Amino acid sequence: MKLLIGNRNYSTWSLRPWLVLRHFEIPFEDEVLQLSGSGWRDVLAERSPTGKVPVLIDGALVIPETIAIIEYLAETFPDKAIWPQGREARALARAAAAEMHGGFSALRSHAPMNLRASHPGKVDLDAVRGDLHRVETLWGRLLEKSGGPYLFGDFSGADAMFAPLATRLRTYDLPVSDMVGRYVEAIYALPAFQEWRGLALQEPWVVDDDEIDVIQGRVAPGTIV
Ligand SMILES: N[C@@H](CCC(=O)N[C@@H](CS)C(=O)NCC(=O)O)C(=O)O
């Protein structure tokens, strides 16, 4: 199996299935397709049916779309508990994953994932207040019920879906409850996440579209090194 991914520092969608593969010890290789530089969109268009990453390649099968990849892994490796035990818990985990996939647009646009950076105080809190409130409600309810440290107790596909959002809370030092703060710590403590982050920190590439100082006009494109 091979997973095509984007730059580890910035590519939220790539991080999600990569965490599932690595955490559940499914053998795979990965290949980074850059999300910046000359001709990057052409490379993506050649390699991915949607022109986006991640893409999972299993023999002749080529699967785009993060949720489809995670579901394929869950079906292919039913012994791995990628989704939690119990039909009701699985339904809630899939609902959370779908909500992440289609929602939280304010946090996604105002607080791009940037693992190597620390930008406290730079996000307009009014713009993301609704999303932060929903994070508190959703994670709070699930963590209270499961007892943590992950949303359904053990790490699952739902946590993989929310891991990038957890990093945004830390990068931009957004105001959260102790419970959400502990969950963010649990994501950062996951060995698979630590491996990804370690590799992200070694990447030399800068994607201006995901750099908040460029987005907010503090620095010119092409000047961050
Ligand atoms: N709906 C897709 C979204 C994938 C996506 O937007 N990936 C970004 C990288 S994180 C990408 O490939 N962007 C390139 C582009 O938009 O041209 C999924 O769930 O996998």
PDBQT file of the ligand as one rigid body, heavy atoms in Angstrom, charges set to zero:
ROOT
HETATM    1  N1  LIG A 301     -11.955  16.254   0.376  1.00  0.00    +0.000 N 
HETATM    2  C1  LIG A 301     -10.545  15.910   0.288  1.00  0.00    +0.000 C 
HETATM    3  C2  LIG A 301      -9.748  17.164   0.543  1.00  0.00    +0.000 C 
HETATM    4  C3  LIG A 301      -8.285  16.979   0.174  1.00  0.00    +0.000 C 
HETATM    5  C4  LIG A 301      -7.521  18.294   0.112  1.00  0.00    +0.000 C 
HETATM    6  O1  LIG A 301      -8.116  19.405  -0.013  1.00  0.00    +0.000 OA
HETATM    7  N2  LIG A 301      -6.199  18.196   0.151  1.00  0.00    +0.000 N 
HETATM    8  C5  LIG A 301      -5.347  19.346   0.001  1.00  0.00    +0.000 C 
HETATM    9  C6  LIG A 301      -4.074  19.174   0.820  1.00  0.00    +0.000 C 
HETATM   10  S1  LIG A 301      -4.392  19.168   2.559  1.00  0.00    +0.000 SA
HETATM   11  C7  LIG A 301      -4.918  19.448  -1.442  1.00  0.00    +0.000 C 
HETATM   12  O2  LIG A 301      -4.627  18.454  -2.067  1.00  0.00    +0.000 OA
HETATM   13  N3  LIG A 301      -4.874  20.661  -1.971  1.00  0.00    +0.000 N 
HETATM   14  C8  LIG A 301      -4.449  20.888  -3.297  1.00  0.00    +0.000 C 
HETATM   15  C9  LIG A 301      -5.404  21.735  -4.072  1.00  0.00    +0.000 C 
HETATM   16  O3  LIG A 301      -6.431  22.130  -3.519  1.00  0.00    +0.000 OA
HETATM   17  O4  LIG A 301      -5.127  22.013  -5.235  1.00  0.00    +0.000 OA
HETATM   18  C10 LIG A 301     -10.228  14.800   1.295  1.00  0.00    +0.000 C 
HETATM   19  O5  LIG A 301     -11.046  14.580   2.197  1.00  0.00    +0.000 OA
HETATM   20  O6  LIG A 301      -9.199  14.114   1.179  1.00  0.00    +0.000 OA
ENDROOT
TORSDOF 0
